Amino acid sequence: MSDETGAAPKRTRVVLGEAAARRRPADPARAHLADGTAVGEALVKGLVRAQLALAVRLGLVVVTGLGALPLLFAVAPAVGQVKVLGINLPWLLLGFLSFPFLVGVGWAYVRWAERNEQEFTAVVRRPEA
């Protein structure tokens, strides 16, 4: 484009130095995470450790809850012969009621794992005192 005199307009360079100066300083915890420093690694290891501990605890609940039933039926065969609504108790417990139990444990795991992640996020976003 040109103005009325036919000369091209003078180009102006725009620098956003003021915007960069007003920018908040980087969050130290986020910087540690992004840079892979020892502090960032410790934060991530803490989250992984918490998630692993949760998984192990709920895994033990499942193993104990479902693993004890065959053991019970082997130790006390009379319990295995009990019928409820015309269905043998082992079939009822292991074939039908185990699925709602597993869904409940899975729901609890997701809820508690998300809580661990929210706590981790709160630690990362917490302003330094």
C-alpha positions as CSV (number, residue, x, y, z in Angstrom):
1,M,0.0,0.0,0.0
2,S,1.1,3.5,-0.5
3,D,-0.2,6.9,0.8
4,E,-1.3,9.9,-1.3
5,T,2.2,10.9,-2.2
6,G,2.9,7.5,-3.7
7,A,5.6,6.6,-1.2
8,A,5.4,3.3,0.7
9,P,4.5,3.8,4.4
10,K,7.3,3.6,6.9
11,R,7.5,0.2,8.6
12,T,7.3,0.1,12.3
13,R,8.7,-2.7,14.4
14,V,6.5,-3.6,17.5
15,V,8.2,-5.2,20.5
16,L,6.1,-6.5,23.3
17,G,8.7,-5.9,26.0
18,E,6.2,-4.5,28.5
19,A,4.0,-7.6,28.3
20,A,7.0,-9.8,28.9
21,A,8.1,-7.7,31.9
22,R,4.6,-8.0,33.5
23,R,4.5,-11.7,33.1
24,R,4.5,-13.6,36.4
25,P,7.7,-15.3,37.5
26,A,7.8,-19.0,36.7
27,D,6.4,-21.3,39.4
28,P,9.3,-23.0,41.0
29,A,7.6,-26.4,41.4
30,R,6.5,-26.4,37.7
31,A,10.0,-25.4,36.7
32,H,11.5,-28.3,38.7
33,L,9.1,-30.7,37.0
34,A,9.7,-29.3,33.5
35,D,13.5,-29.2,33.9
36,G,13.7,-32.7,35.4
37,T,15.6,-31.5,38.5
38,A,16.0,-33.6,41.7
39,V,13.1,-31.8,43.3
40,G,10.8,-32.5,40.3
41,E,11.8,-36.1,40.3
42,A,11.1,-36.3,44.0
43,L,7.6,-34.9,43.4
44,V,6.8,-37.3,40.6
45,K,8.3,-40.3,42.6
46,G,6.0,-39.3,45.5
47,L,3.0,-39.5,43.2
48,V,4.0,-42.8,41.7
49,R,4.7,-44.2,45.2
50,A,1.2,-43.1,46.4
51,Q,-0.5,-44.6,43.3
52,L,1.5,-47.9,43.7
53,A,0.6,-48.1,47.4
54,L,-3.0,-47.6,46.6
55,A,-2.9,-50.3,43.9
56,V,-1.2,-52.8,46.2
57,R,-3.7,-52.2,49.0
58,L,-6.7,-52.6,46.8
59,G,-5.1,-55.6,45.1
60,L,-4.7,-57.2,48.5
61,V,-8.4,-56.5,49.2
62,V,-9.3,-58.3,45.9
63,V,-7.0,-61.3,46.6
64,T,-8.2,-61.6,50.2
65,G,-11.9,-61.2,49.3
66,L,-12.0,-63.5,46.3
67,G,-9.1,-65.8,47.2
68,A,-10.5,-66.7,50.6
69,L,-13.7,-68.1,49.0
70,P,-12.2,-71.1,47.3
71,L,-10.1,-71.7,50.4
72,L,-13.3,-71.6,52.5
73,F,-15.0,-74.1,50.2
74,A,-12.0,-76.4,50.3
75,V,-11.6,-76.3,54.1
76,A,-15.4,-76.6,54.8
77,P,-17.0,-78.6,51.9
78,A,-20.4,-78.4,53.6
79,V,-20.4,-74.6,53.0
80,G,-19.9,-75.4,49.3
81,Q,-23.0,-77.5,49.2
82,V,-25.4,-74.8,50.5
83,K,-27.9,-73.7,48.0
84,V,-29.4,-70.2,47.8
85,L,-32.4,-69.7,45.5
86,G,-31.5,-73.1,43.9
87,I,-28.0,-72.0,43.1
88,N,-24.9,-73.5,44.8
89,L,-23.3,-70.9,47.1
90,P,-19.9,-71.1,45.3
91,W,-21.5,-70.3,41.9
92,L,-23.4,-67.5,43.4
93,L,-20.5,-65.9,45.1
94,L,-17.8,-66.5,42.5
95,G,-19.9,-66.3,39.4
96,F,-22.3,-63.5,40.1
97,L,-21.4,-61.5,43.2
98,S,-17.7,-61.2,42.4
99,F,-18.4,-58.8,39.5
100,P,-20.1,-56.1,41.6
101,F,-17.3,-56.5,44.2
102,L,-14.7,-55.9,41.5
103,V,-16.6,-52.9,40.1
104,G,-16.8,-51.4,43.6
105,V,-13.0,-51.9,44.1
106,G,-12.4,-50.4,40.6
107,W,-14.6,-47.4,41.4
108,A,-12.8,-46.9,44.8
109,Y,-9.4,-47.1,43.0
110,V,-10.3,-44.5,40.4
111,R,-11.7,-42.2,43.1
112,W,-8.7,-42.5,45.4
113,A,-6.2,-42.3,42.5
114,E,-7.8,-39.0,41.3
115,R,-7.6,-37.7,44.9
116,N,-3.8,-38.5,44.9
117,E,-3.4,-36.7,41.6
118,Q,-5.4,-33.7,42.9
119,E,-3.2,-33.5,46.0
120,F,-0.1,-33.7,43.7
121,T,-1.5,-30.9,41.6
122,A,-2.2,-28.8,44.7
123,V,1.4,-29.3,45.8
124,V,2.7,-28.2,42.4
125,R,0.5,-25.2,42.2
126,R,1.0,-24.1,45.8
127,P,2.7,-20.8,46.1
128,E,6.1,-20.8,47.8
129,A,5.9,-19.5,51.3
